[in-house]
Amino acid sequence: MRSDLVLRAIALAGVLAFPGVAAAQTPPGADDGPPFRVPSDQVDDELDRSLRQEFDEDHPAPPPLGEPPPPPAAKDDDRLRLRLGGFAAHYHAQLQSVRVSYREGLSGGQEVRLDKHDAVADFDPANTQLYRAWFDIGRHVSITGGFWRGVFRSSDHASTESFTFGRTTFLQGERIGTRVEAMTADLDLVLKPVNNRWFEMGLHLGARYMYWETQLTSRADGARQERSRIEAAVPVVGASLAFRPLRWFELFARARVGYLEYDRPSRRDDFGSLDAKAKEARTAEIDLGMKFVFKETIGVIAGYRLDHLRLEREVEERTEGARGTVHGLYAGLILEF
């Protein structure tokens, strides 16, 4: 179409520039009259109409000669890209609202509030490590995982009340050493129905493994010691949001909850008898923070995290329970490639 436009423009220009040529081509015997001239307004209208047909919004005119073409408009990349990333962070964690229980036979079983007005323990903050990794499959699917472990201690604290934990009774005023170890491991499939330059929304479906150990030791007699261990794996669901005011700066928030209840009555089969067993586990997680990533490769992350864990287990002749909240600030380094 551009070649037709050029030919028409040349023809019109020739008629205007050389009217005599047009007159010379008049057949013999034709009436002599003034030479044919095309009005300039008609020429302009014809050129404008041809240009409008040749170029539109979807096909803009090329830049003038000697000027570089304009850069293409920025668009989200819909190609399938695989990215692996992760971070390691220092987590300054505080343990609070701790309640434990432990029954052996007919002994113990009462719920003990360890840190209620420093009744049994006064836990110090723990400097722990927090790890997380992710594998992005395109823009809308990701697999994420994380791990955290913390050990909290309270040494030589005089108990303000008497209680029985397992088969051991601890008296009021007795100095007790308390050790609590908590651990979580997470694995999620994240679906991102919205993920663009400015905003990201994710839906989390996954699982969490939880471990809790409580150890109480009498300082008056080191042989008097009780230990309880509970673990569970629970399904979790959650959601996450991220806002990117700058390409290298992101604000994020994530919340996840999980619940599992299991109850098996005692029964007898061909292989013997099965004891009754019951377990209940609950968890909740909140994670808020910001991250700075430069050149989409390396950066830093900082935030606030809160985890609530609750585990209860009952088997023949034994029941155990533990619950507590771990929270604090963290900061670390990010690496993506």
Helices and strands as residue ranges (DSSP letters): H 2-17, H 19-24, H 40-54, E 82-104, E 107-108, E 112-113, G 116-118, E 126-137, E 141-158, E 163-165, E 168-170, E 175-195, E 199-218, E 225-246, E 249-264, E 267-269, E 272-274, E 277-294, E 298-315, E 318-336
